[in-house]
């Protein structure tokens, strides 16, 4: 029995560049694809605590990769908005995970700043 066998994992940003590679690695290391949940931006606004609470329900591990991005031009145009949206997304998700007694919370990213 491996570490990932029964783990229910939330991967925010799992449909993105980094997330798709991460999910491949999780599966290669024994995670079941049926136990990996990927919230889609069209259905979940992770800047809202209520949406984060729904996302972490019945999850053992959260791997947070989601971010509002748009390249250097958008970063130059809207630095405060992007910073706020990404910060609040992480904070709300972390709080929801804490309230739900999630076993492990991991946050990473590749956002240009």
C-alpha positions, 0 to 999 in steps of 0.5 A: 500500500503506497502513500497516495493509494487512498489520498483525495487530492485537490489540485487548483490550477490542475488544468494549467501548464504546471498542474497538468504535469503535476497530475501526471506525476501524482498518477505515476507515483500511485495517486488514483485519477479518480481521487484527484479533483481539479476545480475549473475557473469557470465553475469555482471562484477561489477568491471567495471563501464559500467556493474554497470551502466547497473545493476542499470538502472531503479532501486530504491534500490541497496542492495550490497552483491556481493563479490569475496570470496573463503575461508581462503586459497584464502584470504591468497593466494590473499589478495590484489587481493580480497581486490581490486576486492571487493573494486572496485566492491563496488565503481563502483556500488556506483558511478553508483547508484549515477549517476542514482539517485538511491533512496537508496544504502545499502552495507553489507557482510560476507567476512572473512578477 
